[in-house]
């Protein structure tokens, strides 16, 4: 039987505007909202974080766990969290990063000049400041958490987390400027502390809002669900007037007249030169962006174009300023969708399919996976789907600044494997490997120029590598070898060292979490399950922000359902039955790969995906809540679980080697350890319990 914990006394008389369950709901909602906002905003201004977004996630787990441990201390630092936010925002705005290209093993960025501090300086500093700031939000939630029994506290915490997810989703949907998230934070802090919030914290929040209002008022700045977008107009003597678009500080697209584009960059015409005699009755353009590629296709005689663009703001800019007005042409249908998801949702066949520079420059925004927005677009399975969507005389082409010769070879080799013959390869620059790769469904469909045929044997003879294709289970196109890059290992090592020191010196002795080792391992495994859920839905329904929000909310709802099940039937459900159900659900999810569901009708695919992704999450949380409900120290138990989730975030990098499917094996191993450790803790507690008296 659990007992209600008593709140820790504080040395400052902070008046509570909200009390009881509403205080915990608002605190938990605020904590998750700020975490998601920091992942999005920080990555938009510090480009390193666009590709290491789980750095913010791991720092948040560390900070929240420390806050829960600190919630038993007499002094409450929660009201001072705005000071940490101000330091973080001011630091990133003072030292924004426009960082250099890539290594030879792992491609991150376009070639742009570096500014700000080196990544090895900025990343650790950001990690420490985020962890420190989230410690305050964790402490606010932890103190409210302790006023309830363990299971009730967990219930209201999850309800608050769902609310925080929905608020953040709404802000993203509205494409709100950056100052909105600190304004929401200030309103929530006022609801928690009212006018007793320290004056320094009030000033700090006003300063944060002011800084982000200043950011938002800069000319040409707007926000999409994925990026901070910046537009600027120029006039060049050679190409005339044009508009540049930067996203998250990286050059992304230029908007100009179609004829000007052909003069400036002849690569855009090359697919049509290769598709000689193609009627262009139906054209599909993935990565339609601001519409330049669509306008060129219409100029070349396309009778109908399906334009697929994942970012609604980028498409909107094109609709507003593209001089050719392609999106107003009756021959064009616009689809705001992920390219792979569109291919999975249509049976239509095309004369020409173009992948028009679909380089997203960012990871999905959850911070819990290594997926880029376009990861599933370049796998072997995706190229197979492209081939199946071509008419018999159809041609497929892709072009981009590929930046590394091995990436060109990987993509050309993938086309060769799928189509069964060599593709055309037109290269334009040596520096960034600007290239056009074209191939016909039948070999004769694409007319390659002399010397412009990619040949695997010739590539090998020249001493160049042709890495194996990316696959749906390992969709890491920009990772050359099946390995974890040294940069990631260094970052992980630094995270673990800083975390161990932080837990020891800020959270207190490690023995405060003694007896909750099983909850630690459950946290490790749960993060891997959450990652697997995100990748499942990203493949089956697209890497869009809406799908990502749906998955995050779905995971939390599965957790809430487990809580309610334990609250109502916990004593009637034997622990062995929960364990068997958990490992059975993991086994089923492992035996049925995600790509096996792609051919199913949408309703069946959705139901199957929900069952495969969320059944293990539900069973795992039945196991967690059956143990957590009896925790003598719920805040320490919850902290142990959060620290485990942080380690799970580090282990998630194993997907670069193992693939996402085998993360389920790692998760199963962690749950097996948790079961063994938990059984020992249960037996020890039973042995220590006083004997009943007559």
PLY file of the C-alpha trace (Angstrom):
ply
format ascii 1.0
element vertex 694
property float x
property float y
property float z
element edge 693
property int vertex1
property int vertex2
end_header
0.00 0.00 0.00
1.35 3.43 -0.90
1.23 6.48 1.29
1.05 10.11 0.31
4.36 11.87 0.41
4.63 15.16 2.25
5.91 18.18 0.41
9.38 19.38 1.26
9.52 22.68 3.14
11.00 25.66 1.33
13.02 28.53 2.68
11.13 31.08 0.58
7.38 31.75 1.05
6.34 31.30 -2.59
2.60 31.75 -2.80
0.89 29.01 -4.77
-1.74 30.10 -7.26
-2.49 26.50 -8.25
-2.44 23.62 -5.80
-3.05 19.87 -5.87
-3.53 18.04 -9.14
-3.78 21.20 -11.23
-0.39 22.33 -10.01
1.18 19.04 -11.05
-0.59 19.05 -14.42
0.54 22.58 -15.24
4.10 21.94 -13.98
4.42 18.76 -16.03
2.89 20.40 -19.09
5.30 23.32 -18.79
8.27 20.98 -18.37
7.55 19.03 -21.56
6.56 22.12 -23.55
9.84 23.85 -22.73
11.80 20.70 -23.60
10.20 20.48 -27.05
10.53 24.23 -27.61
14.23 24.16 -26.77
14.83 21.27 -29.18
13.18 23.25 -31.97
14.45 26.74 -31.25
18.01 25.81 -30.30
18.42 23.67 -33.41
17.18 26.55 -35.55
19.96 28.83 -34.32
22.78 26.44 -33.49
23.11 24.25 -36.56
25.02 21.56 -34.68
21.81 20.79 -32.80
19.84 20.27 -36.01
21.86 17.07 -36.36
22.33 16.27 -32.66
18.82 17.10 -31.49
18.90 14.36 -28.88
21.60 16.36 -27.10
18.82 18.65 -25.82
16.68 15.61 -25.05
19.44 13.95 -23.02
20.25 17.19 -21.22
16.54 17.52 -20.39
16.36 14.00 -18.97
19.41 14.69 -16.85
18.06 18.01 -15.61
14.56 16.74 -14.87
15.99 13.75 -13.00
18.21 16.06 -10.94
15.20 18.27 -10.25
13.21 15.31 -8.94
16.09 14.38 -6.64
16.38 17.99 -5.47
12.66 18.20 -4.70
13.35 16.72 -1.27
15.79 19.49 -0.38
14.55 22.44 1.65
15.59 25.21 -0.76
13.40 25.51 -3.88
15.32 26.67 -6.98
12.33 26.16 -9.27
11.24 29.82 -9.31
14.67 30.80 -10.66
14.50 28.68 -13.85
13.91 31.74 -16.09
17.47 32.85 -15.32
18.78 29.65 -16.94
16.53 30.21 -19.95
17.89 33.74 -20.36
21.49 32.51 -20.21
20.77 29.82 -22.83
18.90 32.12 -25.21
21.45 34.92 -24.88
24.36 32.53 -25.45
22.87 30.98 -28.60
21.85 34.35 -30.02
25.32 35.74 -29.32
27.08 32.74 -30.91
24.82 31.28 -33.62
26.47 28.59 -35.72
26.79 28.46 -39.50
29.12 25.53 -39.50
31.33 23.83 -42.03
30.41 20.96 -44.33
31.15 17.33 -43.52
33.76 14.78 -42.74
34.60 12.12 -45.30
32.62 9.52 -43.32
29.50 11.37 -42.21
27.80 14.19 -44.11
26.09 16.82 -41.98
25.84 20.15 -43.70
26.10 22.22 -46.83
29.39 24.06 -47.33
28.94 27.35 -45.49
31.37 29.52 -43.60
31.69 28.79 -39.86
30.69 31.48 -37.37
30.25 31.54 -33.62
32.12 29.19 -31.32
33.51 25.81 -32.40
31.11 22.92 -31.92
33.34 21.28 -29.32
32.89 24.41 -27.19
29.24 25.30 -27.85
27.77 21.79 -27.58
29.06 21.02 -24.03
28.11 24.51 -22.84
24.59 24.17 -24.25
24.24 20.71 -22.70
25.24 22.02 -19.26
23.01 25.10 -19.41
19.99 23.10 -20.66
20.49 20.45 -17.96
20.78 23.14 -15.29
17.70 24.98 -16.54
15.61 21.81 -16.78
16.68 20.96 -13.22
14.52 23.88 -12.12
11.51 22.73 -14.15
12.05 19.20 -12.85
12.13 20.45 -9.28
8.88 22.38 -9.73
7.23 19.19 -11.02
8.96 16.98 -8.42
7.66 19.05 -5.49
4.11 18.83 -6.87
4.69 15.12 -7.57
5.44 14.41 -3.90
2.02 15.55 -2.73
0.40 12.41 -4.15
0.75 8.69 -3.94
3.14 7.37 -6.58
0.51 6.15 -9.06
-1.68 9.24 -8.75
1.34 11.49 -9.22
2.33 9.57 -12.33
-1.23 9.87 -13.69
-1.36 13.67 -13.38
2.20 13.96 -14.66
1.30 12.08 -17.86
-1.90 14.08 -18.33
0.19 17.24 -18.04
2.70 15.84 -20.54
-0.10 15.18 -23.03
-1.30 18.76 -22.57
2.23 20.08 -23.13
2.51 18.03 -26.33
-0.80 19.36 -27.63
0.14 22.97 -26.85
3.46 22.60 -28.63
1.73 20.93 -31.60
-0.71 23.83 -31.82
2.13 26.37 -31.72
3.88 24.46 -34.53
0.67 24.23 -36.55
0.18 28.00 -36.29
3.83 28.54 -37.38
4.07 30.89 -34.42
7.11 33.17 -34.05
9.74 32.23 -31.49
8.60 34.68 -28.80
5.41 32.69 -28.31
7.11 29.82 -26.45
8.61 31.99 -23.66
5.29 33.82 -23.42
3.53 30.48 -22.82
6.26 29.67 -20.28
5.72 32.96 -18.44
1.95 32.39 -18.26
2.48 28.90 -16.82
5.00 30.18 -14.26
2.54 32.86 -13.21
-0.12 30.15 -12.80
2.31 28.28 -10.53
3.77 31.16 -8.50
1.78 34.29 -9.24
3.41 37.55 -8.15
5.59 35.70 -5.65
7.80 34.72 -8.59
11.15 36.40 -7.79
11.74 39.74 -9.48
14.90 38.47 -11.14
12.92 35.65 -12.74
10.25 38.03 -13.98
12.90 40.26 -15.52
14.64 37.23 -17.05
11.44 36.03 -18.74
10.68 39.53 -20.03
14.23 39.68 -21.39
13.85 36.30 -23.13
10.59 37.41 -24.73
12.21 40.68 -25.77
15.19 38.93 -27.36
12.93 36.61 -29.35
10.62 39.44 -30.39
13.76 41.16 -31.72
14.66 37.93 -33.54
11.17 37.65 -35.02
11.11 41.27 -36.21
14.23 40.79 -38.32
13.49 41.25 -42.01
12.48 38.08 -43.80
12.22 35.84 -40.71
9.32 33.38 -40.37
8.80 29.91 -38.96
7.59 26.65 -40.44
6.85 23.48 -38.47
10.43 22.40 -39.25
12.61 25.46 -39.66
13.41 29.04 -38.90
13.09 30.50 -42.41
14.89 33.61 -43.62
14.31 35.19 -47.03
16.31 37.97 -48.70
16.07 39.50 -52.19
19.00 40.43 -54.44
19.75 41.58 -57.98
22.63 39.98 -59.89
24.04 41.28 -63.18
24.07 37.77 -64.64
20.78 36.20 -63.47
18.77 39.30 -62.56
16.48 39.47 -59.52
16.23 36.49 -57.21
15.35 35.60 -53.61
17.45 33.41 -51.32
15.96 31.19 -48.64
17.92 30.06 -45.61
16.57 27.51 -43.15
18.10 27.14 -39.69
20.95 29.34 -40.88
21.87 27.24 -43.94
21.41 28.28 -47.60
18.48 26.21 -48.87
16.90 27.52 -52.08
16.99 30.37 -54.59
13.78 31.64 -56.16
14.17 33.03 -59.67
12.62 32.95 -63.13
12.78 29.49 -64.75
14.69 30.73 -67.79
17.17 32.52 -65.53
17.64 29.33 -63.57
18.48 27.35 -66.71
21.12 29.90 -67.69
22.65 29.97 -64.23
22.44 26.26 -63.43
22.12 23.97 -66.48
21.80 20.87 -64.32
18.07 21.54 -63.97
17.58 20.86 -67.67
19.55 17.62 -67.75
16.73 15.20 -66.72
14.66 16.37 -69.69
17.62 15.95 -72.02
18.00 12.40 -70.82
14.27 11.66 -71.18
14.29 12.16 -74.95
10.89 11.61 -76.55
9.13 11.32 -73.18
5.56 12.66 -73.51
5.61 14.20 -69.97
1.91 13.56 -69.61
2.33 13.02 -65.86
5.28 14.32 -63.85
5.96 13.86 -60.13
8.33 16.27 -58.38
9.36 15.40 -54.82
10.93 18.35 -53.04
8.94 20.90 -55.04
9.96 23.67 -52.62
9.24 27.17 -53.90
8.20 25.84 -57.30
11.27 26.44 -59.48
11.47 22.79 -60.52
7.73 22.78 -61.18
8.02 25.88 -63.38
10.86 24.27 -65.35
8.80 21.15 -65.90
5.93 23.22 -67.28
8.36 25.08 -69.56
9.57 21.69 -70.85
6.02 20.71 -71.78
4.66 18.81 -68.78
0.92 18.39 -69.15
0.31 17.64 -65.46
2.58 17.93 -62.41
2.07 16.52 -58.92
4.23 18.74 -56.70
5.09 17.18 -53.32
6.62 19.41 -50.64
6.85 18.54 -46.95
7.11 22.11 -45.63
3.96 24.25 -45.97
5.83 27.51 -45.32
8.41 26.89 -48.07
5.60 26.09 -50.53
3.69 29.18 -49.39
6.71 31.40 -50.06
6.91 29.97 -53.57
3.23 30.58 -54.12
3.70 34.21 -53.06
6.94 35.23 -54.80
7.87 32.77 -57.55
7.79 34.93 -60.70
6.46 32.06 -62.85
3.49 31.41 -60.50
3.70 27.61 -60.99
1.43 26.84 -58.06
-1.36 28.86 -59.66
-1.15 26.87 -62.90
-4.17 24.55 -63.40
-1.78 21.82 -64.58
-0.26 21.59 -61.09
-1.59 19.77 -58.02
0.16 20.52 -54.72
0.58 17.87 -52.02
1.95 18.96 -48.63
3.31 15.60 -47.62
6.38 13.47 -47.14
7.61 12.11 -50.49
7.76 8.48 -49.40
4.34 8.73 -47.79
2.92 10.15 -51.02
4.33 7.25 -53.04
2.78 4.82 -50.56
-0.62 6.48 -50.85
-1.05 6.58 -54.64
-1.32 4.04 -57.44
-0.71 6.66 -60.12
2.11 6.06 -62.63
4.33 8.77 -64.09
6.33 9.52 -67.21
8.95 11.35 -65.17
9.70 11.34 -61.43
12.15 13.89 -60.04
13.77 14.06 -56.62
14.59 17.78 -56.71
17.24 18.52 -54.06
15.22 16.99 -51.19
17.88 17.63 -48.54
16.02 18.61 -45.37
19.10 19.82 -43.46
17.54 18.70 -40.19
16.47 15.74 -38.11
12.89 15.03 -37.10
12.00 17.28 -34.20
11.33 14.73 -31.46
14.97 14.49 -30.53
14.58 10.73 -30.13
15.92 9.36 -33.40
18.63 9.88 -36.03
16.10 10.33 -38.84
16.32 13.23 -41.24
13.09 14.32 -42.88
14.18 12.69 -46.16
15.81 9.54 -44.71
13.20 7.10 -46.03
13.21 8.71 -49.48
16.57 7.30 -50.57
16.43 3.72 -49.32
16.49 0.74 -51.63
12.83 0.06 -50.85
11.88 3.64 -51.74
13.70 3.47 -55.08
11.87 0.22 -55.77
8.59 2.05 -55.13
9.72 4.80 -57.54
10.39 2.20 -60.24
6.94 0.70 -59.70
5.34 4.14 -60.09
6.92 4.71 -63.51
5.11 4.03 -66.76
6.79 1.60 -69.13
8.60 4.47 -70.90
9.19 6.37 -67.65
12.38 8.03 -66.41
13.54 8.78 -62.87
16.11 11.47 -62.01
17.58 13.01 -58.88
19.94 15.92 -58.48
21.67 17.66 -55.59
24.95 18.98 -54.24
25.97 15.57 -52.94
29.22 16.89 -51.40
31.02 13.53 -51.40
31.83 11.20 -54.37
30.95 8.13 -52.30
27.41 9.45 -51.81
26.98 9.81 -55.59
28.24 6.23 -55.99
25.90 4.94 -53.29
22.85 6.46 -54.97
23.91 5.42 -58.48
24.65 1.90 -57.20
21.22 1.74 -55.58
19.57 2.65 -58.88
21.64 0.03 -60.69
20.56 -2.68 -58.22
16.87 -1.75 -58.37
16.51 -1.07 -62.12
18.98 -3.70 -63.30
21.07 -1.46 -65.55
23.50 1.45 -65.27
22.18 4.98 -64.76
23.29 8.16 -66.50
25.58 10.33 -64.39
26.15 14.00 -65.23
28.55 15.84 -62.94
29.03 19.61 -62.87
31.39 20.59 -60.03
34.10 18.73 -58.19
33.87 20.70 -54.94
30.37 19.79 -53.84
29.79 16.84 -56.20
26.90 18.54 -57.97
25.41 15.76 -60.06
22.31 14.54 -61.88
21.60 10.80 -61.79
19.01 9.58 -64.31
17.68 6.15 -65.24
14.86 4.75 -67.36
12.50 2.00 -66.32
13.81 0.30 -69.43
17.42 0.92 -70.32
16.55 2.56 -73.64
14.25 5.13 -71.97
17.15 7.32 -70.81
19.61 8.61 -73.41
22.97 8.98 -71.66
25.65 11.21 -73.20
28.99 9.73 -74.21
31.07 9.12 -71.09
28.11 9.98 -68.81
27.23 6.43 -67.71
27.92 5.32 -64.16
29.75 2.00 -64.13
30.43 0.06 -60.93
33.55 -1.64 -62.31
35.01 1.66 -63.52
34.36 3.24 -60.12
36.17 0.37 -58.38
39.06 0.57 -60.87
39.41 4.27 -60.04
39.81 3.37 -56.36
36.47 4.88 -55.31
34.05 3.26 -52.90
30.45 2.31 -53.68
28.83 1.90 -50.26
25.88 -0.46 -49.94
22.41 1.06 -50.35
20.55 2.49 -47.40
17.61 0.32 -46.30
14.40 1.10 -44.47
15.78 -0.49 -41.33
19.01 1.54 -41.60
18.00 4.64 -43.56
21.28 6.47 -42.96
22.13 7.67 -46.44
24.78 10.10 -45.25
26.70 7.59 -43.10
29.33 5.95 -45.27
30.14 2.87 -43.19
28.21 0.70 -40.77
29.72 2.27 -37.67
29.19 4.88 -34.99
31.28 7.91 -36.01
33.97 8.93 -33.50
32.32 12.34 -33.11
29.20 10.67 -31.71
31.25 8.50 -29.35
33.09 11.54 -28.02
29.81 13.41 -27.45
28.30 10.38 -25.67
31.36 10.01 -23.44
31.23 13.69 -22.47
27.50 13.42 -21.77
28.02 10.45 -19.45
30.87 12.14 -17.57
28.96 15.39 -17.08
25.84 13.45 -16.08
27.65 11.37 -13.46
29.18 14.52 -11.95
25.86 16.34 -12.05
23.96 13.53 -10.37
26.60 13.22 -7.64
27.04 16.91 -6.82
23.57 18.31 -7.55
21.31 15.33 -6.91
23.06 13.98 -3.86
24.51 10.53 -3.13
23.73 7.75 -5.61
22.34 5.71 -2.71
19.26 7.97 -2.75
18.13 5.89 -5.75
19.16 2.56 -4.24
16.52 -0.10 -4.71
15.27 1.33 -8.03
17.76 -0.27 -10.40
14.96 -2.04 -12.24
13.24 1.29 -12.94
16.54 2.59 -14.30
16.76 -0.26 -16.82
13.09 0.21 -17.71
13.93 3.83 -18.56
16.75 2.67 -20.84
14.43 0.29 -22.65
11.51 2.69 -22.84
13.50 5.34 -24.72
14.41 2.67 -27.29
10.74 1.71 -27.62
9.79 5.34 -28.13
12.45 5.69 -30.83
11.16 2.56 -32.54
7.61 3.95 -32.46
8.74 7.20 -34.09
10.59 5.38 -36.87
7.67 3.00 -37.46
5.20 5.80 -38.10
7.76 7.89 -40.01
8.18 5.06 -42.51
4.51 4.13 -42.77
2.97 7.62 -42.76
5.79 10.11 -43.36
8.30 12.12 -41.37
5.96 15.10 -41.11
5.65 17.13 -37.91
2.01 16.03 -37.57
2.88 12.32 -37.67
5.64 12.94 -35.15
3.24 14.75 -32.80
0.71 11.93 -33.20
3.30 9.34 -32.19
4.49 11.32 -29.18
0.90 11.80 -27.97
0.14 8.13 -28.71
3.05 6.97 -26.54
1.80 9.13 -23.67
-1.77 7.85 -24.09
-0.49 4.26 -23.98
1.32 5.13 -20.74
-1.83 6.70 -19.31
-3.86 3.62 -20.24
-1.34 1.46 -18.41
-1.64 3.69 -15.34
-5.43 3.39 -15.33
-5.22 -0.37 -15.84
-2.89 -0.71 -12.86
-5.05 1.59 -10.73
-8.19 -0.47 -11.36
-6.93 -4.01 -11.83
-3.34 -3.94 -10.60
-3.76 -6.41 -7.79
-5.60 -8.83 -10.08
-2.96 -8.91 -12.81
-0.09 -11.20 -11.81
3.38 -9.85 -12.47
4.38 -12.96 -14.52
1.44 -12.32 -16.88
2.64 -8.74 -17.48
6.17 -9.94 -18.16
4.98 -12.59 -20.62
2.76 -10.06 -22.42
5.65 -7.58 -22.67
8.12 -10.01 -24.21
5.43 -11.47 -26.48
4.61 -8.00 -27.83
8.32 -7.29 -28.37
8.70 -10.59 -30.23
5.74 -9.87 -32.51
7.05 -6.37 -33.26
10.46 -7.84 -34.08
9.10 -10.58 -36.34
6.91 -8.18 -38.36
9.19 -5.55 -39.95
7.73 -2.14 -40.65
8.07 -2.39 -44.42
5.79 -5.44 -44.39
2.89 -3.07 -43.60
3.52 -0.61 -46.44
1.35 -2.43 -48.96
-1.69 -2.59 -46.67
-4.70 -0.29 -47.19
-4.41 2.86 -45.08
-6.94 1.91 -42.34
-5.43 -1.56 -41.92
-1.91 -0.12 -41.97
-2.84 2.43 -39.28
-4.40 -0.15 -36.97
-1.47 -2.51 -37.47
1.06 0.24 -36.80
-0.73 1.30 -33.61
-0.80 -2.30 -32.39
2.84 -3.04 -33.20
4.21 0.27 -31.89
2.07 0.87 -28.83
1.39 -2.64 -27.50
4.98 -2.99 -26.18
4.75 0.56 -24.76
1.52 -0.34 -22.94
2.85 -3.63 -21.57
6.14 -2.02 -20.56
4.29 0.60 -18.56
2.12 -2.03 -16.90
5.38 -3.49 -15.63
6.66 -0.05 -14.63
3.51 1.05 -12.81
3.12 -2.30 -11.02
6.52 -1.60 -9.47
6.36 2.19 -9.21
3.06 2.27 -7.31
4.75 0.75 -4.26
7.82 3.01 -4.35
8.63 4.38 -0.90
10.38 7.37 -2.49
8.50 8.14 -5.74
10.64 11.13 -6.75
13.88 9.15 -6.44
12.28 6.23 -8.29
11.12 8.54 -11.09
14.56 10.15 -11.26
16.17 6.73 -11.66
13.80 6.05 -14.56
14.68 9.38 -16.21
18.41 8.74 -15.88
17.81 5.39 -17.52
16.00 7.11 -20.38
19.07 9.32 -20.82
21.27 6.22 -21.17
18.70 4.84 -23.60
19.16 7.98 -25.67
22.87 7.18 -25.86
22.22 3.54 -26.78
19.90 4.73 -29.54
23.05 5.44 -31.57
23.40 1.65 -31.86
20.78 1.93 -34.61
23.56 3.28 -36.85
25.13 -0.18 -36.67
22.27 -2.56 -35.86
19.32 -0.87 -37.54
16.05 0.06 -35.86
14.62 -3.46 -35.83
17.42 -4.78 -33.64
16.89 -1.97 -31.14
13.98 -4.16 -30.01
16.49 -6.85 -29.05
18.45 -4.31 -27.01
15.21 -3.14 -25.39
14.24 -6.73 -24.59
17.64 -7.29 -22.98
17.19 -4.17 -20.82
13.73 -5.34 -19.74
15.12 -8.79 -18.92
17.71 -7.16 -16.66
14.98 -4.98 -15.13
12.86 -8.07 -14.37
15.76 -9.83 -12.61
16.76 -6.74 -10.63
13.12 -6.02 -9.80
12.50 -9.52 -8.48
15.43 -9.12 -6.10
14.09 -5.77 -4.88
10.63 -7.25 -4.35
12.03 -10.19 -2.38
14.21 -7.86 -0.30
11.20 -5.66 0.52
9.10 -8.69 1.44
11.86 -10.00 3.72
12.16 -6.64 5.44
8.40 -6.29 6.02
7.27 -6.83 9.62
5.52 -10.10 10.35
1.77 -9.84 11.00
0.75 -10.06 14.64
-2.20 -11.96 15.98
0 1
1 2
2 3
3 4
4 5
5 6
6 7
7 8
8 9
9 10
10 11
11 12
12 13
13 14
14 15
15 16
16 17
17 18
18 19
19 20
20 21
21 22
22 23
23 24
24 25
25 26
26 27
27 28
28 29
29 30
30 31
31 32
32 33
33 34
34 35
35 36
36 37
37 38
38 39
39 40
40 41
41 42
42 43
43 44
44 45
45 46
46 47
47 48
48 49
49 50
50 51
51 52
52 53
53 54
54 55
55 56
56 57
57 58
58 59
59 60
60 61
61 62
62 63
63 64
64 65
65 66
66 67
67 68
68 69
69 70
70 71
71 72
72 73
73 74
74 75
75 76
76 77
77 78
78 79
79 80
80 81
81 82
82 83
83 84
84 85
85 86
86 87
87 88
88 89
89 90
90 91
91 92
92 93
93 94
94 95
95 96
96 97
97 98
98 99
99 100
100 101
101 102
102 103
103 104
104 105
105 106
106 107
107 108
108 109
109 110
110 111
111 112
112 113
113 114
114 115
115 116
116 117
117 118
118 119
119 120
120 121
121 122
122 123
123 124
124 125
125 126
126 127
127 128
128 129
129 130
130 131
131 132
132 133
133 134
134 135
135 136
136 137
137 138
138 139
139 140
140 141
141 142
142 143
143 144
144 145
145 146
146 147
147 148
148 149
149 150
150 151
151 152
152 153
153 154
154 155
155 156
156 157
157 158
158 159
159 160
160 161
161 162
162 163
163 164
164 165
165 166
166 167
167 168
168 169
169 170
170 171
171 172
172 173
173 174
174 175
175 176
176 177
177 178
178 179
179 180
180 181
181 182
182 183
183 184
184 185
185 186
186 187
187 188
188 189
189 190
190 191
191 192
192 193
193 194
194 195
195 196
196 197
197 198
198 199
199 200
200 201
201 202
202 203
203 204
204 205
205 206
206 207
207 208
208 209
209 210
210 211
211 212
212 213
213 214
214 215
215 216
216 217
217 218
218 219
219 220
220 221
221 222
222 223
223 224
224 225
225 226
226 227
227 228
228 229
229 230
230 231
231 232
232 233
233 234
234 235
235 236
236 237
237 238
238 239
239 240
240 241
241 242
242 243
243 244
244 245
245 246
246 247
247 248
248 249
249 250
250 251
251 252
252 253
253 254
254 255
255 256
256 257
257 258
258 259
259 260
260 261
261 262
262 263
263 264
264 265
265 266
266 267
267 268
268 269
269 270
270 271
271 272
272 273
273 274
274 275
275 276
276 277
277 278
278 279
279 280
280 281
281 282
282 283
283 284
284 285
285 286
286 287
287 288
288 289
289 290
290 291
291 292
292 293
293 294
294 295
295 296
296 297
297 298
298 299
299 300
300 301
301 302
302 303
303 304
304 305
305 306
306 307
307 308
308 309
309 310
310 311
311 312
312 313
313 314
314 315
315 316
316 317
317 318
318 319
319 320
320 321
321 322
322 323
323 324
324 325
325 326
326 327
327 328
328 329
329 330
330 331
331 332
332 333
333 334
334 335
335 336
336 337
337 338
338 339
339 340
340 341
341 342
342 343
343 344
344 345
345 346
346 347
347 348
348 349
349 350
350 351
351 352
352 353
353 354
354 355
355 356
356 357
357 358
358 359
359 360
360 361
361 362
362 363
363 364
364 365
365 366
366 367
367 368
368 369
369 370
370 371
371 372
372 373
373 374
374 375
375 376
376 377
377 378
378 379
379 380
380 381
381 382
382 383
383 384
384 385
385 386
386 387
387 388
388 389
389 390
390 391
391 392
392 393
393 394
394 395
395 396
396 397
397 398
398 399
399 400
400 401
401 402
402 403
403 404
404 405
405 406
406 407
407 408
408 409
409 410
410 411
411 412
412 413
413 414
414 415
415 416
416 417
417 418
418 419
419 420
420 421
421 422
422 423
423 424
424 425
425 426
426 427
427 428
428 429
429 430
430 431
431 432
432 433
433 434
434 435
435 436
436 437
437 438
438 439
439 440
440 441
441 442
442 443
443 444
444 445
445 446
446 447
447 448
448 449
449 450
450 451
451 452
452 453
453 454
454 455
455 456
456 457
457 458
458 459
459 460
460 461
461 462
462 463
463 464
464 465
465 466
466 467
467 468
468 469
469 470
470 471
471 472
472 473
473 474
474 475
475 476
476 477
477 478
478 479
479 480
480 481
481 482
482 483
483 484
484 485
485 486
486 487
487 488
488 489
489 490
490 491
491 492
492 493
493 494
494 495
495 496
496 497
497 498
498 499
499 500
500 501
501 502
502 503
503 504
504 505
505 506
506 507
507 508
508 509
509 510
510 511
511 512
512 513
513 514
514 515
515 516
516 517
517 518
518 519
519 520
520 521
521 522
522 523
523 524
524 525
525 526
526 527
527 528
528 529
529 530
530 531
531 532
532 533
533 534
534 535
535 536
536 537
537 538
538 539
539 540
540 541
541 542
542 543
543 544
544 545
545 546
546 547
547 548
548 549
549 550
550 551
551 552
552 553
553 554
554 555
555 556
556 557
557 558
558 559
559 560
560 561
561 562
562 563
563 564
564 565
565 566
566 567
567 568
568 569
569 570
570 571
571 572
572 573
573 574
574 575
575 576
576 577
577 578
578 579
579 580
580 581
581 582
582 583
583 584
584 585
585 586
586 587
587 588
588 589
589 590
590 591
591 592
592 593
593 594
594 595
595 596
596 597
597 598
598 599
599 600
600 601
601 602
602 603
603 604
604 605
605 606
606 607
607 608
608 609
609 610
610 611
611 612
612 613
613 614
614 615
615 616
616 617
617 618
618 619
619 620
620 621
621 622
622 623
623 624
624 625
625 626
626 627
627 628
628 629
629 630
630 631
631 632
632 633
633 634
634 635
635 636
636 637
637 638
638 639
639 640
640 641
641 642
642 643
643 644
644 645
645 646
646 647
647 648
648 649
649 650
650 651
651 652
652 653
653 654
654 655
655 656
656 657
657 658
658 659
659 660
660 661
661 662
662 663
663 664
664 665
665 666
666 667
667 668
668 669
669 670
670 671
671 672
672 673
673 674
674 675
675 676
676 677
677 678
678 679
679 680
680 681
681 682
682 683
683 684
684 685
685 686
686 687
687 688
688 689
689 690
690 691
691 692
692 693
